[in-house]
Amino acid sequence: MSKNYYPTIESCIGETPLVRLQRLPGKTSNTVLVKIEGNNPAGSVKDRPAMNMIRAAEARGDIKPGDTLIEATSGNTG
């Protein structure tokens, strides 16, 4: 049974759904799964590394609750 809801937006990160392709060209017995990265909270594969960077900064004491984070990397996570 799949979850119908998540308690927080953060809990969605790393839970990227896998979908089995139903139709493949030719005859094959292979199973092909695709990740639906668009279902991540920010719609990107970069959600996991970004969350890890935030958690590491919290652990070091570089950021704390109430601080404002600005992501201005123009498409790069850096």
C-alpha positions in Angstrom: 0.0 0.0 0.0 1.4 3.4 -0.9 1.3 6.5 1.2 -1.5 9.0 0.5 0.2 11.9 2.2 3.5 13.0 3.8 3.7 14.8 7.1 6.2 17.4 5.8 7.6 18.6 2.4 11.0 17.4 3.5 9.8 13.8 4.0 9.0 13.7 0.2 12.7 14.2 -0.6 14.3 10.8 -1.5 10.9 9.3 -2.2 11.0 9.8 -5.9 8.4 7.4 -7.5 9.5 4.7 -9.9 7.2 3.8 -12.7 7.5 0.6 -14.8 7.3 1.2 -18.5 4.5 -0.8 -19.9 5.4 -0.7 -23.6 8.8 -1.2 -25.0 9.8 -1.6 -28.7 10.5 -5.2 -29.8 10.2 -8.3 -27.8 11.9 -8.2 -24.4 11.4 -9.6 -21.0 13.3 -6.7 -19.4 11.8 -4.5 -16.8 12.5 -0.9 -17.2 11.8 1.5 -14.4 11.9 5.3 -14.7 12.2 7.9 -11.9 9.7 10.7 -11.9 12.0 13.4 -10.7 9.3 16.0 -11.4 7.5 14.7 -8.4 10.2 16.0 -6.1 9.2 19.0 -4.0 11.2 21.4 -6.2 10.7 19.3 -9.3 14.4 18.5 -9.6 16.9 15.7 -9.0 18.8 18.3 -7.0 16.4 18.1 -4.0 18.5 15.4 -2.3 21.9 17.1 -2.4 20.4 20.4 -1.5 18.7 18.9 1.6 21.9 17.2 2.6 23.8 20.5 2.3 21.2 22.2 4.5 21.3 19.5 7.1 25.2 19.6 7.1 25.1 23.4 7.6 22.6 23.0 10.5 24.8 20.3 12.1 27.9 22.6 11.9 25.9 25.5 13.3 26.3 27.6 10.2 22.5 28.0 9.9 19.7 27.8 12.5 15.9 27.9 12.5 14.6 31.3 11.4 17.6 32.0 9.0 16.8 32.7 5.4 18.4 30.7 2.7 18.6 32.0 -0.9 19.4 29.6 -3.7 20.8 31.8 -6.5 22.9 29.3 -8.6 20.9 29.7 -11.8 20.3 26.0 -12.2 23.4 24.6 -10.5 23.5 23.3 -7.0 26.6 24.9 -5.7 
